[in-house]
Amino acid sequence: MKHFTEHKVGQQKETPSEKHFRANAKLMISGEYLVLAGAKALAMPVGYHQSLIVKPAGNGSPPLRWRSFIQGSPWLDISFEGAHLEVKGAPSSKTENAVHFGYLRKVLMAARSLNPVFLAGNECWDAQSDISFNISWGLGSSSSLISNIADWAGVNPYALLFSISSGSGYDVACARSDTPILYTFKGRKQDPAVEAVHFNPPFSDQLYFVYRGKKQSSEQSLRDFRAEKVKPEDVALISGLSGNMASASNLKDFQEMIREHENLISAYIQQTPVKKMLFDEFPGEVKSLGAWGGDFMLAASAVAPDEIIAYFSQKGFGTVIPFRNMMIHKKNY
């Protein structure tokens, strides 16, 4: 695997004894599932993030104390000890936190396997991670964590992801980008192709992200998908749609692309498109984002914003975020 692109998103002021890292949350706009077959996916970092501050700890401290906060509230507080980073005072395996502790340890150990000197010395560290978004939204709490730990460990973030996940890596690419991207997965033995694009449509005021109300397991969905059965012509079709969606100049064309995209993915995964299933009378188009069945949907409609919010609220979907409120805001974007 070749060397990864230098990460600039997380560069912040730090003291000689402290290390600061930052990674963006994400959304995949097009290319779900078929991205694993090499189709280009349109994805965007969003205006939420996960930060990580690491600093040396004093004598008598555990080798690593890790604290995580979600939107300012304490979430995890755990100490790792020993050569294998055993969890000190590990909770019952039946608790929800045990799952998160286990995943964190898995990422740390995988980073060490890529860089054997990582967390292998006599130093003691205090790490604090701050997540600025609701982790049930599926915006990339895991991928932003992986990106930050990769930077701390000095390892390739894609190699780290691919060593523990069946994902395509688009989410890690978003974690490390300041702009939307066209992403091409090239297998687990080389880095992906990542192209920056200016996805900020002139009709963005008519686009909305609607939370479906439950977090979907992308990992499970991808394990069930057979990329080797995807036809080359469909890879080309989705790649073309991703590029066209990124540069679309009017809402009508964008809506037609959504319909075409949803119908093609539906045929491969044998699921009914979300609009047909839940919003057949909606005055516009609705597209699943990422693994179908959960997380966010994209709604595109010329109807007034208050009518859009009222429509989805009446359907039981109370979280509706306008495109401009979700997108990442940078001076040059």
Order of alpha helices (4+ residues) and beta strands (2+ residues): beta-beta-beta-beta-beta-alpha-beta-alpha-alpha-alpha-beta-beta-beta-alpha-alpha-alpha-alpha-beta-beta-alpha-beta-alpha
